[in-house]
């Protein structure tokens, strides 16, 4: 009789444990941290950068779908959608928000929450924009990486002058919808004054605007074009490269993706490295670090890429000095 009672107790205990397994599994799923990824552009052009972010996050011990989840929100280049998307992630109670694609998503995320940690990627002058108190000690709930996008426009302009020394006027393409667009415009104008170069600021916030810009370039015989850094221009990469080729406009960009796609040249920081750092910081924050104690990382690697095939099509002779400085020459 004793053995029968003991066997009944064992089966009851086993049954209770089995019944609790689904609850335990659900609790474990609920305990999995969630990262909110807020992007100003579309997913496809940023696929490579996302892969770098996930790899870096994995090296920090967090693998998407295994012990961390990622909720993606893309504004599709409609910056006015960012506040609502950021608010949605805050309601989702994510553990950290990655603000990707310029300062707009970072500013939207910061306006939506003062408690959830935010890591921005490639924002220009985050102190001036009010994202952080200082680069070394950001304070608050925001940190990230700076790409020096505006600061490097002066260098890009100087390179473009060497590539096209006959250009009397150089156009500078700026997205007026970008927070800090006026800083970009004034920065290019200041650099132009220092070089004794005449520039014409051209605005484009949509693909239709880009068509108008190239019509203006041809009509006003503007000799070359500097495309400033902006996620929208990254998304419109194929269109910009194709129009520059069609109209014979020598153009310089901020990332190697453009000359790799057929553009003339690029000069800028390694954007992928910013996403690698974002993965590192996300991992550290998930492990307990405070974003306000994590310094804003500034780039240390800059690359000049020149497409010789495109230069030949434009009937340009690349100065040997620039070829010697180039990190990559595409033939």
C-alpha positions in Angstrom: 0.0 0.0 0.0 2.9 2.4 0.9 4.5 1.9 -2.5 1.1 2.6 -4.2 0.7 5.9 -2.3 4.3 6.9 -3.0 3.8 6.1 -6.7 0.6 8.3 -6.8 2.5 11.2 -5.1 5.3 10.8 -7.7 2.9 10.9 -10.6 1.1 13.9 -9.1 4.4 15.7 -8.7 5.4 14.9 -12.2 2.1 16.0 -13.6 2.4 19.3 -11.7 5.9 19.9 -13.0 4.7 19.1 -16.6 1.9 21.5 -16.3 4.3 24.2 -15.1 6.7 23.7 -18.1 4.7 25.9 -20.5 4.4 28.6 -17.9 8.1 28.4 -17.3 8.8 28.6 -21.0 6.6 31.6 -21.4 8.2 33.3 -18.4 11.6 32.7 -20.0 10.4 34.1 -23.3 9.1 37.2 -21.5 12.4 37.6 -19.7 14.3 37.8 -23.1 15.4 41.4 -23.5 14.1 43.3 -26.5 16.1 45.8 -28.5 14.2 48.5 -30.4 15.8 49.4 -33.8 14.6 52.8 -35.0 15.7 53.6 -38.6 15.1 56.8 -40.5 15.5 55.1 -43.9 14.4 51.8 -45.4 15.7 48.4 -44.4 17.2 47.2 -47.7 20.0 49.9 -48.1 21.1 49.2 -44.5 21.2 45.4 -44.7 25.0 45.3 -44.7 25.2 47.6 -41.7 22.5 45.6 -39.9 24.6 42.5 -40.4 27.6 44.2 -38.8 25.4 45.3 -35.9 24.1 41.7 -35.3 27.6 40.2 -35.6 28.9 42.7 -33.0 25.9 42.1 -30.7 26.6 38.3 -31.0 30.2 38.8 -30.0 28.9 40.6 -26.9 26.9 37.5 -26.1 23.5 38.3 -27.5 22.2 36.5 -30.5 18.9 37.6 -32.1 16.2 35.0 -31.7 18.2 33.0 -29.1 18.6 35.3 -26.1 17.6 38.7 -27.4 14.8 39.9 -29.7 14.9 43.0 -32.0 11.9 45.0 -32.9 12.5 47.0 -36.1 10.8 50.3 -37.0 11.7 52.0 -40.3 10.5 55.5 -41.2 11.1 54.9 -45.0 12.8 58.4 -45.3 9.7 60.0 -43.9 11.3 61.7 -40.9 7.9 63.0 -39.6 7.0 59.3 -38.8 9.9 58.9 -36.4 8.2 60.4 -33.2 5.3 57.9 -33.5 7.7 55.0 -34.2 9.8 55.9 -31.2 6.7 56.2 -29.0 5.7 52.7 -30.1 9.0 51.3 -29.0 8.7 53.0 -25.7 5.3 51.5 -25.2 6.8 48.1 -26.1 9.1 48.7 -23.1 12.3 47.7 -25.0 15.5 47.5 -23.1 17.5 49.7 -25.4 16.8 51.7 -28.6 19.3 51.8 -31.4 18.7 55.0 -33.4 20.0 54.5 -36.9 20.5 56.9 -39.8 21.5 60.3 -38.8 20.4 62.5 -35.9 16.6 62.4 -36.6 15.8 59.0 -35.0 18.1 59.8 -32.0 16.3 63.1 -31.4 12.9 61.4 -31.8 13.9 58.6 -29.4 15.2 61.1 -26.8 12.0 63.1 -27.0 10.0 59.9 -26.4 11.9 58.7 -23.3 14.3 59.9 -20.7 14.8 56.5 -19.1 15.2 53.8 -21.8 18.9 53.7 -23.0 19.5 55.1 -26.5 22.5 54.3 -28.7 22.7 56.4 -31.9 24.8 55.7 -34.9 26.8 58.2 -37.0 25.2 61.4 -35.7 27.0 64.6 -36.6 27.8 66.9 -33.6 25.6 65.3 -31.0 26.6 67.9 -28.4 25.4 70.8 -30.6 22.2 68.9 -31.4 21.5 68.5 -27.7 21.7 64.7 -27.7 24.5 64.5 -25.1 26.0 66.8 -22.6 29.6 66.0 -23.7 31.4 63.4 -25.8 33.4 62.0 -22.9 30.6 61.9 -20.4 27.2 62.0 -22.3 25.1 61.9 -19.1 21.4 61.0 -19.3 20.2 58.0 -21.3 21.9 58.6 -24.6 25.2 57.7 -26.2 26.5 56.4 -29.5 28.9 57.1 -32.3 29.7 60.3 -34.3 30.6 60.1 -38.0 31.9 63.7 -38.3 29.7 63.9 -41.4 29.5 67.7 -41.5 33.1 68.3 -40.5 34.3 66.1 -43.4 32.4 68.1 -46.0 35.3 70.5 -46.2 37.7 67.7 -47.0 35.3 66.3 -49.6 35.0 69.7 -51.2 38.8 70.0 -51.4 39.1 66.5 -53.0 36.4 67.4 -55.5 38.3 70.6 -56.5 41.3 68.4 -57.2 39.2 66.0 -59.3 37.6 68.8 -61.3 39.8 71.8 -61.2 37.9 73.5 -64.0 34.6 73.6 -62.0 33.7 77.3 -61.5 30.7 76.4 -59.4 30.3 73.3 -57.3 26.9 72.2 -56.2 26.3 70.8 -52.7 23.3 68.6 -52.2 21.6 68.7 -48.8 18.4 67.1 -47.5 16.4 70.0 -45.9 14.3 67.5 -43.8 17.4 66.4 -41.9 17.8 67.9 -38.4 20.9 70.1 -38.6 20.6 70.6 -42.4 21.4 74.3 -41.9 24.6 73.3 -40.2 25.6 71.2 -43.2 24.8 74.0 -45.6 26.7 76.6 -43.6 29.6 74.2 -43.1 30.0 73.7 -46.9 29.8 77.4 -47.5 32.4 78.2 -44.9 34.7 75.5 -46.4 34.2 77.0 -49.9 35.1 80.5 -48.7 38.3 79.1 -47.3 39.2 77.5 -50.6 38.0 80.4 -52.7 35.5 78.1 -54.4 32.0 79.2 -55.4 29.2 76.8 -54.3 25.5 76.5 -54.9 23.4 74.8 -52.1 20.8 72.5 -53.7 18.0 70.9 -51.6 16.4 67.5 -52.1 14.2 65.6 -49.7 12.5 63.3 -52.3 13.3 61.5 -55.4 11.4 64.0 -57.5 13.6 66.7 -55.9 16.7 64.8 -57.0 15.5 65.0 -60.6 15.0 68.7 -60.3 18.5 69.1 -58.8 20.1 67.4 -61.8 18.1 69.5 -64.2 19.4 72.6 -62.3 23.0 71.3 -62.5 22.7 71.0 -66.3 20.8 74.3 -66.8 23.2 76.3 -64.7 26.3 74.5 -65.9 27.4 73.6 -62.4 30.7 71.7 -62.8 30.6 69.1 -60.0 28.4 67.9 -57.1 29.1 67.2 -53.5 26.4 64.9 -52.0 26.3 65.5 -48.2 25.8 62.6 -45.8 22.1 61.7 -45.3 20.3 58.3 -45.0 17.8 59.4 -47.7 20.7 59.9 -50.2 22.0 56.4 -49.2 18.5 55.0 -50.0 18.6 56.9 -53.4 22.1 55.7 -54.2 21.2 54.0 -57.5 19.3 57.0 -58.7 22.0 59.5 -57.8 24.8 57.5 -59.4 22.7 56.9 -62.6 21.8 60.6 -63.0 25.4 61.7 -62.4 26.5 59.3 -65.2 23.7 60.3 -67.5 24.4 64.0 -67.2 28.2 63.7 -66.9 28.4 65.2 -63.4 31.5 64.5 -61.4 30.2 63.7 -57.9 31.7 62.9 -54.5 29.9 61.1 -51.7 30.5 60.1 -48.1 30.7 56.3 -48.2 32.3 53.8 -50.5 28.9 52.3 -51.4 28.5 55.0 -54.0 31.8 54.5 -56.0 31.2 50.8 -55.6 27.9 51.4 -57.4 29.5 53.5 -60.1 29.9 56.9 -58.5 33.1 58.8 -59.0 34.6 59.1 -55.5 33.9 59.1 -51.8 35.6 60.2 -48.6 34.4 59.6 -45.1 34.4 57.6 -41.9 33.8 53.8 -41.9 30.1 53.8 -41.3 30.0 50.1 -40.7 32.4 50.6 -37.7 29.7 52.8 -36.1 27.2 49.9 -36.3 29.9 47.5 -34.9 30.3 49.9 -31.9 26.5 50.2 -31.5 26.4 46.4 -31.1 29.1 46.6 -28.5 27.3 49.3 -26.6 24.0 47.6 -26.8 25.6 44.5 -25.3 27.2 46.4 -22.5 24.0 48.2 -21.6 22.1 44.9 -21.6 24.7 43.7 -19.1 24.1 46.7 -16.8 26.3 49.6 -18.0 24.7 53.0 -18.0 24.7 54.9 -21.4 25.6 58.2 -19.7 28.9 56.6 -18.6 29.8 55.4 -22.1 31.7 58.0 -24.2 30.5 58.9 -27.6 32.9 57.1 -30.0 34.4 59.2 -32.7 35.8 57.7 -35.9 39.5 57.0 -36.3 39.4 55.5 -39.8 38.6 57.5 -42.9 38.8 56.2 -46.4 39.1 57.7 -49.9 37.7 55.6 -52.7 38.0 56.5 -56.4 36.3 54.8 -59.3 38.8 55.0 -62.3 36.2 53.6 -64.7 33.8 56.4 -63.9 36.6 59.0 -64.1 37.5 57.8 -67.6 33.8 58.0 -68.7 33.8 61.6 -67.4 37.1 62.3 -69.2 38.9 63.2 -66.0 42.5 62.6 -65.2 43.0 61.7 -61.5 46.0 63.5 -60.0 48.7 61.1 -58.9 48.7 62.7 -55.5 45.1 61.6 -55.0 45.7 58.1 -56.3 48.5 57.8 -53.8 46.2 58.8 -51.0 43.3 56.6 -52.1 42.5 53.6 -49.8 40.8 51.9 -52.7 40.9 52.4 -56.4 38.1 50.7 -58.4 39.0 49.9 -62.0 
